[in-house]
């Protein structure tokens, strides 16, 4: 085979070598230089780096015990205008029209808008506070104008549909200063205590961008979805809360005071169903927010004579109390101090200890405390929960102080001076009287539901300590009845008109920061601890007011008794003869029994019975088995024939109407509070799926 030789010209070899050397030099220059061909390589690389954007989780809602929204998140928007022509058509072309739009829809002055739109070298501009917090509807109106270069950045805003309603319980949440993204932080109340649960877990989106910030078309987008926050359902009953809000608002309009708190707690479970304060605030704008602590859990004060309830109960429990024993009232010498009764030490002569409690005698409480001694009285107070946090689900709870050693300190502690408590501690201690001597932990959260709809927490009755026997608490409840109905005239102002309420008053001096006590005309903490109805306690109500500019507690009593009357009307448990013993009927299980026989038996027990439907047998009932019903209460028996017709609801309470509607599946709309005065369909109207009944109520 003939061998072929290929000759490569030397010039070609030199050219290839030159190009190779040039490439090496260029690569070296690129690797060592920060800028090539006028392009900053570091910035270019940064612009092309992986970008991660946060996907903010939606903050959970807060509801009342019926599922009505108290706090929620709404979308809000910030408007921006793109100015860079490199975005081709997607930038502001007509600045005049855009400035006029900003003026008309957002109130931004035309000249100010034009100044921002004419900023040179800017990729985009924003428009300050007036360009923030734009609502969904306004955003849609602006988008409908189809102006080039206008865009919106979505964020979240916390809103409170009921304004100042239970403001210190719900609290508030907001974006931290200087933070305009979607992060919302709780700073008071439930919003703060459960901030982590409400916030959820943020997600993220990761992607590649070009030098101008645009997403590369071929780049992979990696998304980690956000997990929305939990929803929190409170134990608050909005109807009862409105009653207490009305009370505090009325007092605030007519009187001055340092602070006031009124709270209603379920006597058997410890659930807080209402709590209102003076001052309060609107969490939407925090107008009126002057204090950052909830008086219910954060304020401590000397309770005064309401504490006699527990010193007397402790003596009864110890077996050292004889209510018929006489003592000399007025004054008593203790060490180097003289303890006086509240009527300037005049007293009422020789009276029994039972009468002494009814008259709120400091001398009686002093004798009781001395018989108990420091160790035993301290032990009882602490077992009741004084001096320790209750653990309720609210932030900044105070412990109070129960610390007394000397004889005069012991005497003062017997009638509630020289120690400090919180309102929530008083409620927990009072629960011992409604639970046969066992204290019940107060709670405010009914349940927590996660984003999947799963209940991850359920509030419930929690027993704390067995402090007294049933015999002791029964004795004390009888004494508290005598305070309100047989005691001094100043105590009888606490009598409601529609039920029997037992209670104990308190008037305590206010400790001075410089020592001793303040001595102004209004320098007192006035309080009242009530339990109602007496026959079968449903609620504990506690009110305390510091430095109310009134010569007595009468203004508080007038408002508080209205609250109690409204509550029992709302629940349909009123007893119009509170001074007489009422008959109490314990409901049996009537399901599957004949309507006629059950109706006759319950009617004979002084209950007002409504048989619904024309069937022979009972398929549902209200109240349920085991429930106690006072004479005159309404009982509903649902029969096995669904030919329901509408009752005459005139005079029914709101709770009775709602119960009735739920039992028969009636669509209901209510207006007002109190008792039914009119209904949109007359009695006898057939109940159907398309019937919606409107009722109007008034007090």
C-alpha positions as CSV (number, residue, x, y, z in Angstrom):
1,X,0.0,0.0,0.0
2,X,1.2,3.4,-1.0
3,X,1.9,5.6,2.1
4,X,0.3,9.1,1.9
5,X,1.8,12.0,3.8
6,X,-0.3,15.1,4.8
7,X,1.6,18.2,5.3
8,X,0.1,20.9,7.6
9,X,1.3,24.4,6.8
10,X,3.3,26.0,9.5
11,X,1.1,29.1,9.2
12,X,-2.0,27.1,10.2
13,X,-0.2,25.6,13.2
14,X,0.8,29.1,14.3
15,X,-2.8,30.4,14.0
16,X,-4.1,27.5,16.1
17,X,-1.5,28.0,18.7
18,X,-2.2,31.7,18.8
19,X,-5.9,31.1,19.2
20,X,-5.3,28.6,22.0
21,X,-3.1,31.1,23.8
22,X,-5.7,33.8,23.4
23,X,-8.4,31.6,24.9
24,X,-6.2,30.8,27.8
25,X,-5.5,34.5,28.3
26,X,-9.2,35.4,28.1
27,X,-10.2,32.7,30.6
28,X,-7.5,33.9,32.9
29,X,-8.8,37.5,32.6
30,X,-12.4,36.5,33.1
31,X,-11.5,34.5,36.2
32,X,-9.4,37.2,37.7
33,X,-11.4,40.3,36.7
34,X,-14.5,41.6,38.4
35,X,-15.8,43.3,35.2
36,X,-15.8,42.1,31.6
37,X,-17.2,44.1,28.6
38,X,-18.7,46.6,31.0
39,X,-20.7,43.9,32.9
40,X,-20.0,43.3,36.6
41,X,-19.6,39.6,36.8
42,X,-20.2,39.4,40.5
43,X,-23.5,41.2,40.1
44,X,-24.4,39.1,37.1
45,X,-23.7,35.9,39.0
46,X,-25.7,37.2,41.9
47,X,-28.6,38.1,39.7
48,X,-28.5,34.6,38.3
49,X,-28.2,32.9,41.6
50,X,-31.0,30.9,43.1
51,X,-33.7,33.1,44.6
52,X,-36.0,32.0,47.4
53,X,-39.3,33.8,48.2
54,X,-41.3,33.1,51.4
55,X,-44.8,31.8,51.1
56,X,-46.5,33.2,54.2
57,X,-48.9,30.9,56.0
58,X,-52.3,32.2,56.6
59,X,-52.8,33.1,60.3
60,X,-55.5,31.1,62.0
61,X,-58.9,32.7,63.0
62,X,-60.2,33.2,66.5
63,X,-63.8,32.3,67.1
64,X,-66.3,32.5,70.0
65,X,-68.0,29.3,71.4
66,X,-70.6,29.3,68.6
67,X,-68.1,29.6,65.7
68,X,-68.6,33.4,65.1
69,X,-65.4,35.0,63.8
70,X,-63.7,37.4,66.3
71,X,-60.3,37.7,64.5
72,X,-59.4,36.8,61.0
73,X,-57.0,37.6,58.2
74,X,-57.9,39.5,55.1
75,X,-55.8,40.1,52.0
76,X,-54.4,43.6,51.6
77,X,-52.3,44.9,48.8
78,X,-49.4,47.3,48.1
79,X,-49.5,49.0,44.7
80,X,-46.3,49.4,42.7
81,X,-45.4,50.9,39.3
82,X,-42.8,49.4,36.9
83,X,-40.7,52.2,35.2
84,X,-38.1,50.1,33.3
85,X,-38.8,50.1,29.5
86,X,-36.9,46.8,29.3
87,X,-40.1,45.3,30.5
88,X,-41.4,46.1,27.0
89,X,-45.2,46.8,27.4
90,X,-45.3,46.0,31.0
91,X,-44.2,49.4,32.4
92,X,-45.8,52.8,32.9
93,X,-46.3,54.3,29.5
94,X,-48.9,57.0,30.2
95,X,-47.6,58.6,33.4
96,X,-50.3,61.3,33.3
97,X,-53.2,58.8,33.3
98,X,-51.4,56.7,36.0
99,X,-51.0,59.7,38.3
100,X,-54.6,60.7,37.9
101,X,-55.7,57.2,38.8
102,X,-53.4,57.2,41.9
103,X,-55.0,60.5,42.9
104,X,-58.6,59.4,42.3
105,X,-58.5,56.0,43.9
106,X,-55.8,56.3,46.5
107,X,-55.8,60.0,47.4
108,X,-52.2,60.4,46.4
109,X,-51.6,64.0,45.2
110,X,-51.1,64.2,41.5
111,X,-47.8,66.1,41.8
112,X,-46.4,63.6,44.3
113,X,-47.5,60.7,42.0
114,X,-45.8,62.3,39.0
115,X,-42.6,62.9,41.0
116,X,-42.4,59.2,41.8
117,X,-43.3,58.1,38.3
118,X,-40.5,60.4,36.8
119,X,-37.7,59.0,39.0
120,X,-34.9,58.1,36.6
121,X,-33.0,54.8,36.7
122,X,-35.6,53.1,38.9
123,X,-36.9,49.7,38.0
124,X,-40.1,50.2,40.1
125,X,-41.5,52.6,42.6
126,X,-43.9,52.5,45.5
127,X,-46.3,55.1,47.0
128,X,-45.9,55.2,50.7
129,X,-48.6,54.6,53.3
130,X,-51.4,55.6,50.9
131,X,-50.3,52.8,48.5
132,X,-50.5,50.2,51.2
133,X,-53.3,48.2,52.8
134,X,-55.5,48.3,49.7
135,X,-58.6,46.2,49.9
136,X,-59.5,43.4,47.5
137,X,-62.4,45.4,46.0
138,X,-60.3,48.5,45.4
139,X,-57.5,46.4,43.8
140,X,-60.1,44.9,41.4
141,X,-61.4,48.4,40.4
142,X,-57.8,49.6,39.7
143,X,-57.0,46.4,37.7
144,X,-60.1,46.9,35.6
145,X,-58.6,50.2,34.3
146,X,-55.9,48.0,32.6
147,X,-53.1,50.6,33.0
148,X,-49.7,49.2,31.9
149,X,-47.0,48.9,34.5
150,X,-49.3,48.7,37.5
151,X,-49.0,45.7,39.8
152,X,-49.8,44.7,43.3
153,X,-48.0,42.8,46.1
154,X,-50.3,40.8,48.3
155,X,-49.9,40.6,52.0
156,X,-52.2,39.9,55.0
157,X,-53.9,42.2,57.5
158,X,-55.5,41.2,60.8
159,X,-59.0,42.4,61.3
160,X,-61.4,42.2,64.3
161,X,-65.0,42.1,63.3
162,X,-66.4,43.1,66.7
163,X,-64.1,46.0,67.5
164,X,-63.4,46.5,71.2
165,X,-65.4,43.3,72.1
166,X,-63.4,41.3,74.6
167,X,-60.3,43.2,73.5
168,X,-58.0,42.2,76.3
169,X,-59.0,38.6,75.9
170,X,-58.5,38.4,72.2
171,X,-55.6,40.9,72.2
172,X,-54.1,42.0,68.9
173,X,-51.6,41.1,66.2
174,X,-49.8,43.3,63.7
175,X,-46.8,43.4,61.4
176,X,-43.6,44.5,63.2
177,X,-42.3,48.0,62.6
178,X,-40.7,48.3,59.2
179,X,-41.9,44.8,58.1
180,X,-44.3,45.1,55.1
181,X,-44.3,41.4,54.2
182,X,-46.9,38.9,55.3
183,X,-45.6,38.2,58.8
184,X,-48.1,39.0,61.5
185,X,-47.1,38.8,65.2
186,X,-49.4,38.6,68.2
187,X,-48.6,41.1,70.9
188,X,-51.4,40.7,73.5
189,X,-54.1,38.3,74.8
190,X,-54.8,35.1,72.9
191,X,-53.0,36.5,69.8
192,X,-49.8,36.6,71.8
193,X,-50.2,33.5,74.0
194,X,-50.9,31.3,71.0
195,X,-48.9,33.2,68.4
196,X,-47.0,30.1,67.3
197,X,-50.1,28.0,66.8
198,X,-51.9,30.8,65.0
199,X,-49.0,31.7,62.8
200,X,-48.6,28.2,61.2
201,X,-45.4,27.4,59.2
202,X,-44.3,29.5,56.2
203,X,-43.4,27.8,52.9
204,X,-41.0,28.9,50.1
205,X,-40.6,29.1,46.4
206,X,-37.1,28.6,44.9
207,X,-36.2,29.5,41.3
208,X,-33.5,30.9,39.0
209,X,-33.6,34.5,37.6
210,X,-31.7,36.4,34.9
211,X,-29.7,39.6,35.3
212,X,-32.9,41.6,35.4
213,X,-34.7,39.5,38.0
214,X,-36.9,37.6,35.6
215,X,-37.5,33.9,36.1
216,X,-35.5,31.9,33.6
217,X,-38.0,30.1,31.4
218,X,-36.2,26.7,31.6
219,X,-35.5,27.0,35.3
220,X,-37.0,24.5,37.7
221,X,-39.3,26.0,40.4
222,X,-39.2,24.2,43.7
223,X,-42.2,25.0,46.0
224,X,-42.6,24.0,49.6
225,X,-46.2,24.8,50.6
226,X,-47.0,26.8,53.7
227,X,-49.0,25.2,56.5
228,X,-51.7,27.6,57.6
229,X,-52.1,28.4,61.3
230,X,-54.5,26.7,63.7
231,X,-58.0,28.1,64.4
232,X,-58.8,28.9,68.1
233,X,-62.3,28.6,69.5
234,X,-62.8,30.5,72.8
235,X,-65.2,29.7,75.5
236,X,-66.7,33.2,75.2
237,X,-70.4,33.4,74.7
238,X,-70.9,36.5,72.5
239,X,-74.4,37.2,73.8
240,X,-73.2,37.2,77.5
241,X,-70.1,39.1,76.5
242,X,-72.4,41.8,75.0
243,X,-74.2,42.0,78.3
244,X,-70.9,42.7,80.2
245,X,-69.7,45.0,77.5
246,X,-72.8,47.1,77.9
247,X,-72.3,47.2,81.7
248,X,-68.7,48.4,81.4
249,X,-69.5,50.9,78.7
250,X,-72.4,52.4,80.7
251,X,-70.2,52.8,83.8
252,X,-67.3,54.3,81.8
253,X,-69.6,56.9,80.3
254,X,-71.0,58.0,83.6
255,X,-68.1,57.5,86.1
256,X,-64.4,57.8,86.3
257,X,-62.3,54.9,87.6
258,X,-58.8,53.6,87.4
259,X,-59.9,50.3,86.1
260,X,-62.9,47.9,86.2
261,X,-63.2,44.2,85.4
262,X,-66.4,42.0,85.2
263,X,-66.1,38.3,84.4
264,X,-68.6,35.5,84.1
265,X,-67.4,31.9,84.5
266,X,-69.3,28.6,84.2
267,X,-69.7,27.5,87.7
268,X,-69.2,23.8,87.0
269,X,-66.5,23.7,84.3
270,X,-64.4,26.8,84.8
271,X,-65.0,28.1,81.2
272,X,-64.8,31.9,81.0
273,X,-68.0,32.9,79.1
274,X,-67.5,36.7,79.3
275,X,-64.9,39.2,80.5
276,X,-65.0,43.0,79.9
277,X,-62.8,45.8,81.2
278,X,-62.4,49.5,81.6
279,X,-60.4,50.8,79.9
280,X,-60.7,48.8,76.7
281,X,-59.5,49.4,73.1
282,X,-60.3,48.6,69.5
283,X,-57.6,46.1,68.2
284,X,-58.2,47.2,64.6
285,X,-56.4,50.5,65.3
286,X,-55.5,50.0,69.0
287,X,-57.2,53.3,69.7
288,X,-57.7,53.6,73.5
289,X,-54.9,51.1,74.3
290,X,-53.3,52.7,77.3
291,X,-52.3,49.6,79.2
292,X,-50.8,46.4,77.9
293,X,-52.0,44.0,80.6
294,X,-55.3,42.3,81.1
295,X,-56.8,43.2,84.5
296,X,-58.3,39.7,84.7
297,X,-54.9,38.1,85.1
298,X,-52.3,40.8,85.5
299,X,-53.7,43.2,88.1
300,X,-53.1,42.4,91.8
301,X,-54.9,44.2,94.6
302,X,-56.1,43.7,98.2
303,X,-59.6,42.1,97.8
304,X,-61.2,43.2,101.1
305,X,-64.2,41.5,102.5
306,X,-64.9,39.1,99.7
307,X,-62.0,37.2,101.3
308,X,-64.2,36.6,104.4
309,X,-66.0,34.0,102.3
310,X,-62.8,31.9,102.5
311,X,-61.6,32.6,106.0
312,X,-65.0,31.7,107.4
313,X,-65.2,28.6,105.2
314,X,-61.8,27.6,106.5
315,X,-63.0,27.9,110.1
316,X,-66.1,25.8,109.3
317,X,-64.0,23.2,107.7
318,X,-61.7,23.0,110.7
319,X,-64.7,22.5,113.0
320,X,-63.9,25.6,115.0
321,X,-66.9,27.7,113.9
322,X,-70.2,28.0,115.7
323,X,-72.4,30.4,113.7
324,X,-74.7,31.0,116.7
325,X,-71.9,31.9,119.1
326,X,-72.1,35.6,120.2
327,X,-69.2,38.0,120.1
328,X,-69.0,41.8,120.8
329,X,-68.8,43.7,117.5
330,X,-67.4,47.2,116.9
331,X,-63.7,47.1,117.8
332,X,-61.0,44.6,118.8
333,X,-57.4,45.1,120.0
334,X,-54.8,43.1,118.1
335,X,-51.2,43.7,119.3
336,X,-50.6,47.4,118.9
337,X,-53.5,47.9,116.4
338,X,-57.3,48.3,116.8
339,X,-59.4,46.6,114.2
340,X,-62.7,48.3,113.6
341,X,-66.0,47.3,111.9
342,X,-66.8,49.4,108.8
343,X,-69.4,51.5,110.6
344,X,-66.6,53.5,112.2
345,X,-66.1,50.9,114.9
346,X,-69.6,51.3,116.4
347,X,-70.6,47.7,115.6
348,X,-74.0,46.2,116.4
349,X,-73.5,45.1,119.9
350,X,-73.4,41.4,120.8
351,X,-74.2,39.5,117.6
352,X,-73.7,35.9,116.3
353,X,-70.9,35.1,113.9
354,X,-73.4,34.2,111.2
355,X,-74.8,37.8,111.6
356,X,-71.3,39.1,111.7
357,X,-70.6,37.5,108.3
358,X,-73.9,38.9,106.9
359,X,-73.0,42.4,108.2
360,X,-69.3,41.9,106.9
361,X,-67.8,42.5,110.3
362,X,-64.1,42.9,110.4
363,X,-64.1,42.0,114.1
364,X,-65.7,38.6,113.4
365,X,-63.2,37.9,110.7
366,X,-60.3,38.9,113.0
367,X,-61.5,36.4,115.7
368,X,-61.9,33.7,113.1
369,X,-58.5,34.3,111.6
370,X,-56.8,34.2,115.1
371,X,-58.5,31.0,115.9
372,X,-57.2,29.4,112.7
373,X,-53.7,30.8,113.1
374,X,-51.2,31.8,110.5
375,X,-50.3,28.3,109.3
376,X,-53.8,27.0,108.7
377,X,-55.2,30.2,107.2
378,X,-52.2,30.4,104.9
379,X,-52.6,26.8,103.9
380,X,-56.3,27.2,103.0
381,X,-55.7,30.3,101.0
382,X,-52.9,28.6,99.1
383,X,-55.0,25.5,98.5
384,X,-57.7,27.8,97.0
385,X,-55.0,29.1,94.6
386,X,-54.1,32.4,96.1
387,X,-50.4,33.2,95.7
388,X,-50.1,31.0,92.6
389,X,-50.9,31.4,88.9
390,X,-54.0,29.6,87.8
391,X,-52.4,28.7,84.4
392,X,-55.2,30.1,82.3
393,X,-54.3,30.5,78.7
394,X,-53.5,34.2,78.9
395,X,-50.1,35.9,79.0
396,X,-48.6,37.9,81.8
397,X,-50.6,36.2,84.6
398,X,-49.6,37.5,88.1
399,X,-49.3,35.4,91.2
400,X,-50.4,37.8,93.9
401,X,-49.0,37.6,97.4
402,X,-50.2,35.6,100.4
403,X,-47.5,36.2,103.0
404,X,-48.4,37.1,106.6
405,X,-46.7,36.2,109.8
406,X,-47.5,38.6,112.6
407,X,-50.7,38.8,114.6
408,X,-51.9,42.0,113.0
409,X,-51.1,40.7,109.5
410,X,-53.1,37.5,110.3
411,X,-56.1,39.6,111.4
412,X,-55.9,41.7,108.3
413,X,-55.6,38.7,106.1
414,X,-58.9,37.4,107.6
415,X,-60.8,40.3,106.0
416,X,-58.7,40.6,102.8
417,X,-56.2,43.3,103.6
418,X,-52.4,42.9,103.5
419,X,-52.6,40.2,100.8
420,X,-53.0,40.6,97.0
421,X,-55.0,38.6,94.5
422,X,-56.1,38.7,90.9
423,X,-59.6,38.5,89.6
424,X,-59.0,35.1,88.0
425,X,-57.8,33.7,91.3
426,X,-61.0,34.9,93.0
427,X,-63.0,33.1,90.3
428,X,-61.0,29.8,90.8
429,X,-61.5,30.1,94.6
430,X,-65.2,30.7,94.3
431,X,-65.5,27.6,92.1
432,X,-65.0,25.6,95.3
433,X,-68.4,26.7,96.5
434,X,-70.1,25.5,93.3
435,X,-68.3,22.2,93.1
436,X,-68.8,20.8,96.6
437,X,-65.4,22.1,97.9
438,X,-63.2,21.3,94.8
439,X,-61.6,24.2,93.0
440,X,-61.8,24.2,89.2
441,X,-59.2,25.6,86.9
442,X,-60.5,28.5,84.8
443,X,-59.9,28.2,81.0
444,X,-60.7,30.4,78.0
445,X,-59.9,28.1,75.0
446,X,-62.6,25.6,74.0
447,X,-60.6,23.9,71.3
448,X,-57.8,24.4,68.7
449,X,-58.3,23.1,65.2
450,X,-55.5,22.7,62.8
451,X,-55.5,23.4,59.0
452,X,-56.6,19.8,58.3
453,X,-59.7,20.3,60.4
454,X,-58.3,18.1,63.2
455,X,-59.0,19.1,66.8
456,X,-55.5,19.2,68.4
457,X,-56.6,20.5,71.8
458,X,-59.8,20.5,73.7
459,X,-60.4,22.6,76.8
460,X,-62.3,20.8,79.6
461,X,-63.1,20.9,83.3
462,X,-60.0,20.4,85.3
463,X,-60.1,19.8,89.1
464,X,-57.3,21.5,91.0
465,X,-57.7,20.8,94.7
466,X,-60.2,19.5,97.2
467,X,-60.4,22.2,99.8
468,X,-63.7,22.0,101.6
469,X,-66.4,19.4,102.3
470,X,-69.9,19.7,100.7
471,X,-71.2,20.5,104.2
472,X,-68.9,23.5,104.4
473,X,-69.8,24.9,101.0
474,X,-73.5,24.4,101.6
475,X,-73.2,26.3,104.9
476,X,-71.3,29.1,103.1
477,X,-73.8,29.4,100.3
478,X,-76.6,29.8,102.9
479,X,-74.6,32.6,104.6
480,X,-74.0,34.3,101.2
481,X,-77.7,34.1,100.5
482,X,-78.3,35.9,103.8
483,X,-75.8,38.6,102.8
484,X,-77.9,39.6,99.7
485,X,-81.4,39.0,101.0
486,X,-81.3,39.3,104.8
487,X,-78.2,41.5,105.4
488,X,-77.6,45.2,105.5
489,X,-79.5,47.4,103.1
490,X,-76.2,48.2,101.3
491,X,-76.0,44.5,100.3
492,X,-79.5,44.2,99.1
493,X,-78.8,46.3,96.1
494,X,-77.2,43.2,94.6
495,X,-80.5,41.4,94.2
496,X,-81.5,40.7,90.6
497,X,-85.2,40.6,89.7
498,X,-85.3,37.3,87.7
499,X,-83.3,34.9,89.8
500,X,-81.8,34.3,93.2
501,X,-78.1,35.3,93.4
502,X,-76.0,34.7,96.5
503,X,-72.8,36.7,97.1
504,X,-70.4,38.7,99.1
505,X,-69.4,42.3,98.9
506,X,-65.9,43.8,99.3
507,X,-64.5,47.3,100.0
508,X,-60.8,47.4,100.3
509,X,-58.3,50.2,100.9
510,X,-55.6,50.7,98.3
511,X,-52.0,50.4,99.4
512,X,-49.8,53.5,98.9
513,X,-46.5,53.1,97.2
514,X,-45.0,55.2,100.1
515,X,-46.4,52.9,102.7
516,X,-49.8,52.7,104.5
517,X,-53.0,53.3,102.6
518,X,-54.4,56.0,100.4
519,X,-57.1,58.0,102.1
520,X,-59.0,59.8,99.4
521,X,-62.8,59.7,99.2
522,X,-62.7,57.2,96.3
523,X,-59.5,55.4,97.1
524,X,-61.0,51.9,97.4
525,X,-61.4,48.7,95.4
526,X,-65.1,47.9,95.4
527,X,-65.9,44.3,94.5
528,X,-68.7,41.7,94.5
529,X,-68.6,37.9,94.1
530,X,-71.9,36.4,93.0
531,X,-73.2,32.9,92.2
532,X,-76.5,32.3,90.5
533,X,-79.1,30.7,90.4
534,X,-78.8,29.7,94.1
535,X,-80.9,26.5,93.5
536,X,-78.6,25.2,90.9
537,X,-75.5,27.4,90.3
538,X,-74.8,28.0,86.7
539,X,-72.5,30.9,86.7
540,X,-70.0,32.8,89.0
541,X,-69.8,36.5,88.3
542,X,-67.1,38.7,89.8
543,X,-66.7,42.4,89.5
544,X,-63.9,44.7,90.9
545,X,-63.4,48.4,90.3
546,X,-60.6,50.6,91.6
547,X,-61.1,54.3,92.5
548,X,-64.7,54.5,91.1
549,X,-65.8,58.1,91.8
550,X,-68.9,57.1,93.6
551,X,-69.7,57.2,97.3
552,X,-71.0,53.6,97.1
553,X,-71.1,50.5,95.0
554,X,-74.7,51.2,93.9
555,X,-73.8,52.1,90.3
556,X,-71.9,48.8,89.9
557,X,-74.8,46.9,91.5
558,X,-77.4,48.4,89.2
559,X,-75.5,47.4,86.1
560,X,-74.4,44.0,87.4
561,X,-77.9,42.9,88.3
562,X,-79.0,43.9,84.8
563,X,-76.3,41.6,83.4
564,X,-77.5,38.7,85.6
565,X,-81.2,39.3,84.6
566,X,-80.2,39.4,81.0
567,X,-78.2,36.2,81.3
568,X,-81.0,34.2,83.0
569,X,-83.5,35.5,80.4
570,X,-81.2,34.6,77.6
571,X,-80.8,31.1,79.0
572,X,-84.5,30.8,79.9
573,X,-83.8,29.9,83.5
574,X,-85.3,32.9,85.2
575,X,-87.2,32.5,88.5
576,X,-89.6,35.4,89.0
577,X,-90.0,34.8,92.7
578,X,-86.3,34.8,93.9
579,X,-87.1,35.1,97.6
580,X,-89.1,31.8,97.6
581,X,-87.6,28.3,97.3
582,X,-88.1,27.2,93.8
583,X,-89.0,23.6,92.8
584,X,-86.2,22.0,90.8
585,X,-87.0,19.1,88.5
586,X,-84.2,16.7,87.3
587,X,-85.0,15.6,83.8
588,X,-85.3,11.9,83.0
589,X,-84.8,10.2,79.7
590,X,-88.2,10.5,77.9
591,X,-87.2,9.2,74.5
592,X,-89.4,6.4,73.2
593,X,-92.1,7.1,75.8
594,X,-95.6,8.3,75.0
595,X,-95.9,12.1,74.6
596,X,-99.2,12.4,76.5
597,X,-98.1,10.7,79.7
598,X,-94.7,12.5,79.8
599,X,-96.4,15.9,79.1
600,X,-98.9,15.4,81.9
601,X,-96.2,14.4,84.4
602,X,-93.9,17.3,83.6
603,X,-96.8,19.8,83.6
604,X,-97.7,18.6,87.1
605,X,-94.1,19.4,88.1
606,X,-94.8,23.1,87.2
607,X,-92.8,23.0,83.9
608,X,-94.1,24.6,80.7
609,X,-94.2,21.7,78.2
610,X,-94.3,22.0,74.4
611,X,-95.0,18.9,72.4
612,X,-93.9,19.4,68.9
613,X,-95.4,17.3,66.1
614,X,-98.5,15.0,66.3
615,X,-96.7,11.7,66.8
616,X,-97.4,9.4,69.7
617,X,-93.8,8.8,70.8
618,X,-90.9,11.1,71.8
619,X,-87.8,11.0,69.6
620,X,-86.0,13.9,71.1
621,X,-86.2,16.1,74.1
622,X,-84.8,19.3,75.7
623,X,-83.4,19.7,78.3
624,X,-81.5,16.4,78.2
625,X,-81.5,13.7,80.8
626,X,-79.9,14.7,84.1
627,X,-80.4,18.4,83.5
628,X,-82.0,20.4,86.3
629,X,-84.9,22.6,85.4
630,X,-86.5,25.3,87.6
631,X,-90.3,25.4,87.8
632,X,-91.7,27.5,84.9
633,X,-88.9,26.5,82.6
634,X,-89.7,25.4,79.0
635,X,-89.5,21.7,78.1
636,X,-89.6,20.6,74.4
637,X,-90.8,17.1,73.5
638,X,-90.2,16.2,69.8
639,X,-92.6,13.5,68.5
640,X,-92.2,10.9,65.7
641,X,-94.4,12.8,63.3
642,X,-92.6,15.7,61.6
643,X,-95.7,17.8,60.8
644,X,-94.3,20.6,62.9
645,X,-96.1,24.0,63.1
646,X,-94.8,27.2,64.5
647,X,-95.4,28.2,68.1
648,X,-96.4,31.6,69.3
649,X,-92.9,32.8,70.4
650,X,-94.0,36.1,72.0
651,X,-92.2,36.6,75.3
652,X,-89.7,33.8,74.7
653,X,-86.0,34.5,75.4
654,X,-83.3,34.5,72.8
655,X,-81.9,31.2,74.1
656,X,-85.4,29.5,74.1
657,X,-86.0,30.6,70.5
658,X,-82.6,29.3,69.4
659,X,-83.1,26.0,71.2
660,X,-86.5,25.6,69.6
661,X,-85.2,26.4,66.1
662,X,-82.3,23.9,66.4
663,X,-84.6,21.1,67.6
664,X,-87.0,21.4,64.6
665,X,-84.5,22.5,62.0
666,X,-86.0,26.0,61.5
667,X,-84.0,28.7,59.7
668,X,-83.8,31.6,62.1
669,X,-82.8,35.2,62.0
670,X,-82.9,37.3,65.2
671,X,-82.8,41.1,65.8
672,X,-82.0,42.5,69.2
673,X,-81.8,41.0,72.7
674,X,-84.2,40.2,75.5
675,X,-87.7,38.8,74.7
676,X,-89.5,38.2,71.5
677,X,-91.9,41.0,70.6
678,X,-92.8,39.9,67.0
679,X,-92.2,37.1,64.5
680,X,-92.4,37.2,60.7
681,X,-94.7,34.1,60.5
682,X,-97.7,33.6,62.7
683,X,-98.3,30.7,65.1
684,X,-99.6,27.6,63.3
685,X,-97.5,28.1,60.2
686,X,-96.3,24.8,58.8
687,X,-92.5,24.4,59.2
688,X,-90.8,23.8,55.8
689,X,-87.2,23.8,54.5
690,X,-87.8,27.1,52.7
691,X,-89.2,28.9,55.7
692,X,-86.9,31.5,57.4
693,X,-88.4,33.0,60.5
694,X,-87.3,36.4,61.7
695,X,-87.9,37.4,65.3
696,X,-87.5,40.8,66.9
697,X,-86.5,40.9,70.6
698,X,-86.3,43.8,73.1
699,X,-85.7,44.1,76.8
